[in-house]
Amino acid sequence: MSDFERLVLKIAATATKNAQKESLKKGVANVYSKNGQIYFQLPDGTITQQEPQVYKDLRL
């Protein structure tokens, strides 16, 4: 991997972490997928597979 590629990945990882922190500060759960399973990190730090009501309300 080139130095440029490492720099781009470092910037992207930092931006992702900052966006995740900001979402939690604003009361928005972060959503992750691992091995085909969906997980929600709630603003209080809890990790659950139970979909928050706010996400259910957004469905069309």
C-alpha positions as a Markdown table, in Angstrom:
| # | Residue | x | y | z |
|---|---|---|---|---|
| 1 | Met | 0.0 | 0.0 | 0.0 |
| 2 | Ser | 1.4 | 3.4 | -0.9 |
| 3 | Asp | 1.8 | 6.3 | 1.5 |
| 4 | Phe | -1.0 | 8.1 | -0.3 |
| 5 | Glu | -3.4 | 5.2 | 0.2 |
| 6 | Arg | -2.5 | 5.0 | 3.9 |
| 7 | Leu | -3.1 | 8.8 | 4.2 |
| 8 | Val | -6.5 | 8.5 | 2.5 |
| 9 | Leu | -7.6 | 5.6 | 4.8 |
| 10 | Lys | -6.4 | 7.4 | 7.9 |
| 11 | Ile | -8.4 | 10.5 | 6.9 |
| 12 | Ala | -11.5 | 8.4 | 6.1 |
| 13 | Ala | -11.3 | 6.5 | 9.4 |
| 14 | Thr | -11.0 | 9.7 | 11.4 |
| 15 | Ala | -13.9 | 11.3 | 9.5 |
| 16 | Thr | -16.0 | 8.1 | 10.2 |
| 17 | Lys | -15.2 | 8.2 | 13.9 |
| 18 | Asn | -16.1 | 11.9 | 14.2 |
| 19 | Ala | -19.4 | 11.4 | 12.3 |
| 20 | Gln | -20.3 | 8.5 | 14.7 |
| 21 | Lys | -19.5 | 10.6 | 17.8 |
| 22 | Glu | -21.5 | 13.5 | 16.4 |
| 23 | Ser | -24.5 | 11.2 | 15.6 |
| 24 | Leu | -24.5 | 9.9 | 19.2 |
| 25 | Lys | -24.3 | 13.4 | 20.6 |
| 26 | Lys | -27.4 | 14.3 | 18.6 |
| 27 | Gly | -29.3 | 11.3 | 19.9 |
| 28 | Val | -29.1 | 9.3 | 16.7 |
| 29 | Ala | -28.2 | 5.6 | 16.9 |
| 30 | Asn | -25.3 | 4.3 | 14.8 |
| 31 | Val | -26.1 | 1.2 | 12.7 |
| 32 | Tyr | -23.6 | -1.5 | 11.9 |
| 33 | Ser | -23.6 | -4.8 | 10.1 |
| 34 | Lys | -21.5 | -7.8 | 11.2 |
| 35 | Asn | -21.8 | -11.2 | 9.6 |
| 36 | Gly | -25.1 | -10.3 | 8.0 |
| 37 | Gln | -26.6 | -9.2 | 11.4 |
| 38 | Ile | -27.7 | -5.6 | 12.0 |
| 39 | Tyr | -26.6 | -3.9 | 15.3 |
| 40 | Phe | -27.6 | -0.5 | 16.7 |
| 41 | Gln | -25.4 | 1.6 | 19.0 |
| 42 | Leu | -27.7 | 3.7 | 21.0 |
| 43 | Pro | -26.7 | 7.2 | 22.2 |
| 44 | Asp | -26.3 | 5.8 | 25.8 |
| 45 | Gly | -23.7 | 3.4 | 24.5 |
| 46 | Thr | -25.9 | 0.3 | 24.5 |
| 47 | Ile | -25.5 | -2.1 | 21.6 |
| 48 | Thr | -28.6 | -4.0 | 20.6 |
| 49 | Gln | -30.2 | -5.8 | 17.7 |
| 50 | Gln | -33.6 | -4.3 | 18.5 |
| 51 | Glu | -34.4 | -1.6 | 16.0 |
| 52 | Pro | -35.1 | 1.8 | 17.6 |
| 53 | Gln | -38.6 | 3.1 | 17.1 |
| 54 | Val | -37.4 | 6.2 | 15.3 |
| 55 | Tyr | -36.0 | 3.9 | 12.6 |
| 56 | Lys | -39.3 | 2.0 | 12.4 |
| 57 | Asp | -41.1 | 5.3 | 12.0 |
| 58 | Leu | -39.0 | 6.2 | 8.9 |
| 59 | Arg | -40.1 | 3.2 | 6.9 |
| 60 | Leu | -42.4 | 4.0 | 4.0 |
